[in-house]
Amino acid sequence: MTDLGLPEDIEACLFDLDGVVTNTAVVHSAAWKEMFDAFLRERDGESFAPFTAADYDTYVDGRPRDDGVRTFLRSRGIELPEGGPDDPPAAATVHGLGNRKNELLLTKIRTDGVEPYDSTLRYLRAVRAHGLRTAIVSSSANCRDVLRSIDAEDLFDARIDGVVAAERGLPGKPAPDTFLAAARELGVRPARAAVFEDALAGMDAGRAGRFGYVVGVDRVGQTDALYAHGADRVVGDLSELGGDA
């Protein structure tokens, strides 16, 4: 292992955004809960079963927004019309609920701001100083704006986010396609790339893509689940890997 905590043959590092580079995972979770609880309360009355942290981890975290809506609703036996990307947030459609969640998320970000994990930024700089290439791989359509808000856009050689995935027709995590696209952008074979993720869907994507090393970042106490979904190593913070993070 190198002093970055990675196998010697790793040439590139592929980082998720929310929960790995920034602390916005908790904001996403809160926005999903507010949106789904309001929808379920309106549908089922005050006896509704609330959206839980386990629901977020299992059905939503790491997935593209509309896939998260579909997957959670399916877990509750609920079917809604798909609608379209321009559906208003009040629409009772898959896209409408997704847009409602995004509206809540942007309000929370504007109110509370976005903070990076400083240890991740230090690790990124160490990775690049060692000559490894880097990419950000996120299901978020707001990825570029978030990176610019924390002055971190120049720490990545490639960006595959929700906007790019939609343009290219790439399925989101747990499919490996967005990570594979990032590796291609960097000119690196998957076996020579490391994936850094906090979501179970991201672990599944790393395993499915046969990446050389998959690092799970456990911010919420799900170490066993991250290993079960394919992590080679789980850390609470990237400072544990070395590289003077």
Secondary structure as GFF3:
##gff-version 3
##sequence-region A 1 245
A	DSSP	beta_strand	12	15	.	.	.	ID=ss1
A	DSSP	alpha_helix	25	44	.	.	.	ID=ss2
A	DSSP	three_ten_helix	45	47	.	.	.	ID=ss3
A	DSSP	alpha_helix	53	55	.	.	.	ID=ss4
A	DSSP	pi_helix	56	60	.	.	.	ID=ss5
A	DSSP	alpha_helix	65	75	.	.	.	ID=ss6
A	DSSP	alpha_helix	94	112	.	.	.	ID=ss7
A	DSSP	alpha_helix	118	129	.	.	.	ID=ss8
A	DSSP	beta_strand	133	137	.	.	.	ID=ss9
A	DSSP	alpha_helix	143	149	.	.	.	ID=ss10
A	DSSP	three_ten_helix	153	155	.	.	.	ID=ss11
A	DSSP	beta_strand	158	160	.	.	.	ID=ss12
A	DSSP	alpha_helix	162	168	.	.	.	ID=ss13
A	DSSP	alpha_helix	177	186	.	.	.	ID=ss14
A	DSSP	three_ten_helix	190	192	.	.	.	ID=ss15
A	DSSP	beta_strand	193	197	.	.	.	ID=ss16
A	DSSP	alpha_helix	200	208	.	.	.	ID=ss17
A	DSSP	beta_strand	213	217	.	.	.	ID=ss18
A	DSSP	alpha_helix	223	228	.	.	.	ID=ss19
A	DSSP	beta_strand	233	235	.	.	.	ID=ss20
A	DSSP	three_ten_helix	238	241	.	.	.	ID=ss21
###
